[in-house]
Amino acid sequence: MTTWILRCSACGHEEPSAARVGTCPRCNQPFLAEITSTPDRAALRPRWDIWRYADALPLAAGETPVSLGEGFTPLVELPQLAKDVGVRRLWVKDEAVNPTASFKARGLSAAVTRARGHGVPGLVVPTAGNAGAALAAYGAAAGVPVRVYAPATTPSPILEIIRAVGADLQLVDGHIGDAGKAATAFAASDGYFNVATLREPYRAEGNKTLAYELAEQLEWRLPDVVVYPTGGGEGVIGMWKAFAEMVRWGWLPKETRFPRMVVAQADGCAPLVRAFRAGAESATPWENPTTHAAGLRVPGPLGDRLVLRAIRESGGDADSATEDAIRRDTHRLASASGIDAAPEGGCALAVTRQLVDSGRLDRTSEVVIYNTGSGASYR
Ligand SMILES: [Zn+2]
């Protein structure tokens, strides 16, 4: 059984695990869950989804998770592509095979499980696309009504999933920031619980499994570098939290060196890259965000401070790629691996290549890139 408290990531304000919280009432920054029990690596559950790690996740005593078989995604080694890029070893972790075809399933499985536990009347989310599809699916699985605010420019296969599972889809002119304002207003007026990225503490918890699985798939060790295509930042934040937990709990040896966390963004929307280069602790919103990698079109992420902290603490890096480079490397990733790469995965490969070519990523490195969604979502 897991026990935890909630702690503000900025001011340290604490709330009990039973509290239904959004952002911190004192400073409006994200809460994170702090697991106070010590899960045992030898006692993982015999199930093949994120709830294999249930003792490391915020699951109340006797509670059944809201699950659609998320996680446990393949880690595929790509020797030919490693040679092509110029690193020692290269893997892709393929999140396209999740329910609703993106990594967002992990966080929303955890967040909807907790929200159902709190008895919320409904769930609302602003989305660049994939999080809306995931929330719609998990809301349906939990029997909780869902409203999704998405840009009208969201790829139509994603919008079709949201409609198909019965969510109330509201199209918004503009980007996810505009959708966020509409979702906040609706949550305030109608009492729906807002599960926007890092506006509640539990999506980050589900995303920790991106790291637990990686460690287990590499026989309980970590790669040198993780390259993560980053929009709202919840993947990076969840993984960075999980690496520290695994060492604290004895899942990994004390002397384990954490991977360098590399944030990959698109030239047309790169607020975290710009802030990292400026040495800033937070990011200023990107003006007129444009990229065909819809998941990266997040101009003002709430988790900016936490992502920038993870990059700095890990000795990591951040870079952005052109639309042409993203297209080229999406095709290369798909054709070299046989996985249905999304533009976000192509962006991660393009940035890996740029960092190797410019000498910022060592050629002796073992690198894992994340393909966070599915190419089919964009066709
Ligand atoms: Zn606070």
Boltz pocket constraint, residues with backbone or C-beta under 6 A from the ligand:
constraints:
  - pocket:
      binder: B
      contacts: [[A, 8], [A, 9], [A, 10], [A, 11], [A, 12], [A, 13], [A, 24], [A, 25], [A, 26], [A, 27], [A, 28], [A, 29]]
      max_distance: 6.0
